């Protein structure tokens, strides 16, 4: 995340970390679209990767 933030700063893309610790885009003309995922309820969960120790 730190590397991505530094690249966006270099190209003046208007990306910032919010006080809630997620990215926010302030310059919509840069073509970068990032939004914070908010679940709609307990049934709505983001997929998780399952790590297999044998692989």
C-alpha positions as CSV (number, residue, x, y, z in Angstrom):
1,X,0.0,0.0,0.0
2,X,2.9,2.3,0.8
3,X,4.5,1.8,-2.6
4,X,1.2,2.3,-4.4
5,X,0.6,5.6,-2.4
6,X,4.1,6.8,-3.3
7,X,3.5,6.1,-7.0
8,X,0.2,8.0,-7.0
9,X,1.9,10.9,-5.2
10,X,4.6,11.0,-7.9
11,X,2.0,11.3,-10.7
12,X,-0.3,13.6,-8.7
13,X,-3.3,11.3,-8.9
14,X,-5.1,12.7,-5.8
15,X,-5.0,9.6,-3.7
16,X,-4.9,9.8,0.1
17,X,-5.3,7.6,3.1
18,X,-8.4,8.5,5.1
19,X,-8.5,8.7,8.9
20,X,-10.5,5.4,8.7
21,X,-7.4,3.8,7.1
22,X,-8.5,3.2,3.6
23,X,-7.7,4.9,0.3
24,X,-9.7,7.8,-1.0
25,X,-9.5,9.4,-4.5
26,X,-9.9,13.2,-4.6
27,X,-9.1,13.8,-8.2
28,X,-11.7,11.9,-10.3
29,X,-10.2,13.2,-13.6
30,X,-7.1,11.0,-13.0
31,X,-9.0,7.9,-14.1
32,X,-8.3,6.1,-10.8
33,X,-11.4,4.6,-9.1
34,X,-11.0,3.2,-5.6
35,X,-13.9,2.7,-3.2
36,X,-14.2,1.3,0.3
37,X,-16.2,-1.9,0.5
38,X,-19.0,-1.7,3.1
39,X,-21.0,-4.9,3.6
40,X,-24.8,-4.5,3.5
41,X,-25.4,-7.0,6.3
42,X,-24.0,-10.1,8.0
43,X,-24.8,-12.2,5.0
44,X,-22.6,-10.0,2.8
45,X,-19.0,-11.0,3.2
46,X,-16.0,-10.5,1.1
47,X,-14.3,-13.6,-0.3
48,X,-11.3,-14.8,1.6
49,X,-8.3,-16.9,0.4
50,X,-7.8,-20.2,2.1
51,X,-4.2,-21.1,2.6
52,X,-3.2,-24.7,2.3
53,X,0.0,-25.7,4.1
54,X,0.5,-28.6,1.7
55,X,0.6,-26.5,-1.5
